[in-house]
Amino acid sequence: MEGDDETSGPMIDEIYANGGDDGNRNRRPISSGDQLDIEAYASLYTGRTKIARLLFIADHCEKNSTMELEALRMAYDEIKKGENTQLLREVVQKIDGRLGPNYGMDAAWCSTVDRRAEQRKEKLENELNAYKTNLIKESIRMGYNDFGDFYYAHGQLGDAFKNYVRTRDYCTTSKHIIHMCMSAILVSIEMGQFTHVTSYVSKAEQTPEALDQITGAKLRCAAGLANLEAKKYKLAARKFLETAPELGSNYNDVIAPQDVATYGGLCALATFDRAELKNKVIDNHVFRNFLELVPEVRELINDFYSSHYASCLEYLGNLKTNLLLDIHLHDHVETLYDQIRHKALIQYTHPFVSVDLRMMANAFKTTIAGLEKELEALITDNQIQARIDSHNKILYARHADQRNATFQRVLESGREFDRDVRSMLLRSNLIKHDYNLKTSRKL
């Protein structure tokens, strides 16, 4: 490599060490992501999201039947704690007798729950009708809210959403409006309707009373998930980074603190420049509380900023298997990984006039041919200003010729000055010789 100045020497040595002899550097242990501890993972969540995440894992690890059955077993046990008989039937069908007689169809339980649900529904209808007759706004609001809770518990999310939204007409305080918005957000996330999530987050934030820390943190997380789903990764990163540590385990029916660190860290890494990464992530004392929960994400961010790209990419490679089993991140892993890798390639080449592709391929743990294809794509997209010497395997940077650019600007200024002077001379001569066209008046 040939640097722009002498100060790049230590950086070259650092990159050589990172790409070449890793034994000379005190490496931190990299945890393997080959096998997800489902029990520990599921313990981070409660309610419907716990079941949804377990079923998502079961559906996306077909090659690992042990993991699939473990996820289905835990989902079955969790469903039996609630009242969603339809979901139990679906899980029993997926288990298909592979877990023995204890995890088969429990018709007696389903019958009991359904009968109790009918009685509960009838009672709620009678109470709501009585409230409407008496025109008591607060009682009507609570009646619709109870109906929303009832439908949510039984997995009828559409009906639950409608009843939660109906409470809006009977809200009399800001606290009531926030409660309605949080309920609507919860159901909308479960249904995957993230446009509703964005809308109700905005409504909650516009309430006249100041939000408490926990509610504010919940809204930041919900907005982050909505932006993540919309592939607005930079906005998602900002929302997760703004999440207050008071969140704790208060939103486990939607997201865990570990998810905030992972989602926020990866989105920031893919979209932030070096200055933003330093100021908003690494030096962010609030977000550091979340990063401490996921050391792998913390270390890969620090490695990326320190130009230890081989270590950073190794962390990412080990995390990938588990991230592909995440219900919210699954569809975005490949895109985020590509953006992070492209940023690493761009940052690696930026300080230098020339780069040895053999050394660079070693640093990024790839082949020279594969590296050339990646660099060609970045050069074509105008993300790297360089050209490749395929014979000697060297990348040459195309730095702008400042001397030539300056001359071109001077010449252009001269041409503009000449044109302006000629225009002024022409106008002055026309005025001097009284050669002006008078507008003919209409009679």
LINTA-V864415 format. One record per pair of residues at least 12 apart in sequence whose C-alpha atoms are under 6 Angstrom apart, sorted by the first residue. I is the first residue (numbers start at 1). J is the second residue. D is the distance in Angstrom with one decimal. If there is no record, write none. Layout:
I/J/D
I/J/D
//
This chain:
1/354/5.4
1/355/4.7
1/356/5.9
2/352/6.0
2/353/5.6
2/354/5.4
3/352/4.6
3/353/5.8
4/352/5.8
18/308/5.8
19/362/5.3
19/363/3.2
32/318/5.3
33/318/4.9
33/319/5.1
33/321/5.9
33/322/5.9
45/252/4.7
45/253/5.8
46/252/5.7
46/253/4.9
47/253/5.5
49/253/5.7
49/254/6.0
51/75/5.2
54/71/5.2
54/75/6.0
57/325/5.5
58/71/5.7
83/154/5.6
84/154/4.4
84/155/5.8
85/110/5.6
92/104/5.9
128/143/5.3
137/170/5.3
141/167/4.8
141/170/5.3
144/163/5.3
144/167/6.0
145/164/5.6
148/160/4.1
148/163/5.0
148/164/5.4
161/184/5.9
174/207/6.0
178/204/5.3
181/200/5.3
185/197/5.0
194/226/5.2
201/219/5.9
214/246/5.7
214/247/5.3
217/243/4.8
217/244/5.3
217/247/5.6
220/239/5.3
220/243/5.7
221/240/5.9
224/236/4.3
224/239/5.0
224/240/5.7
233/267/5.3
234/271/5.6
237/264/4.6
237/267/5.2
237/268/5.2
240/260/5.9
240/264/5.1
241/287/5.8
258/293/5.9
261/290/5.2
261/291/5.2
270/336/5.8
270/339/5.2
270/340/4.6
300/312/4.6
310/363/5.5
310/364/5.3
353/396/5.9
353/397/5.0
354/395/5.4
354/396/4.5
354/397/6.0
355/394/5.6
355/395/5.0
356/394/4.8
357/393/5.4
357/394/5.4
385/397/5.9
385/398/5.3
386/398/4.7
//
